[in-house]
C-alpha cells in the first residue's frame, strides 16, 4: 500500500489516530443524518403544501361533484356536435 506518510510507529500516536478516525466517522454519520432529516422535512413541507392546495380546490367545487371540473365519470358518455374542417382546400 502507498501511504502519504508512513503509519505511526508509536502506540500512543496510533491510538490517537484511531480515536481521530472514529470521531471523523461519527461526525460524518451525524452530518449525513442531519442532511437526511432536512431532506425529509423539506419533502414533508412540499407534500403538506400540495395536500393543502388540493383540499382548497376540492373545497370550492360544488357539493356532490367529487371529480375535478370537466372530468366525466367512468362510463359516462359525452355527446356533442362537431364539424370537420379540412386544411386542404378542395
N, C-alpha and C positions, 0 to 999 in steps of 0.2 A: 504494500500500500504506500502511496506517496502522501506525505504529510507536508503542510506548510511549515510547521515546526515539529520537531520530534515530540512524542508524548513525554510528559514529565516523569522523571525517574524517582523523585522524592514521593513517598507515600502520602505525606501531608498535602502536597500540591495536587496529587492525583485525586484525593478525597475532595479537595476544594473544587477541582474541575468537575467532578461528578455531581457535587451539590449545585454548582452553577448550571450544569446541563439539565439537571432535574428541574431547577427553578425556571429555566428557559422553556422547557416543555410544558410545565404547569401554566406559565404565563401565556404561551401560545394557545393552549387549550381554553383558557378562560377568555382570551381575546376572541377566539372562534365562537365560543358560547355567546358572547355579547353581540357579535355580528349576526348570529343566527336569531337571537331574541329580537334584535332590531328588524330583521327581515320579516319575521313572523308578525311583529307588531304593526309594521307598515302594511303588510298584506291584509291583516285583520281590519285596519282602518279603511283600506280600499273596499274590502268586502262589505263592511258596515255602511259605507257611503253608497255603494251600489244597491244594497238592500233598502236603504232609506229612500233613495230615488225611486226604486221600483214601487215601494209602498206609497209614495207620494203620487205617482202616476196612477196606480190602481185605485187610489182613494178618490180621484176626480172622475173616474168612469161612472156612467150611470149604474144604478143598482140593478143587479141581475145580469149585467154584462161582464162576465168574468174574463172574456178574451180581450185582447188588445183591439183597438178600434180598427175596423175594416178587415179583420181576420174572420173568415167563415168558420162555422162549426164543422166538425168532421161529418161528412155525408151530406152536407147542405149544398144545394145547387144554386148557383148564382146565374140568373137569367139576364141577358142584355141584348140590345140590338147593336149591330155594327155594320159598317160599310167598308168594303175592301177598296183601298186606294192603291193604285199601281204607280210605281215610279217611272215605268216605261210609258212613253207617250205613244199611243196607238193611232 
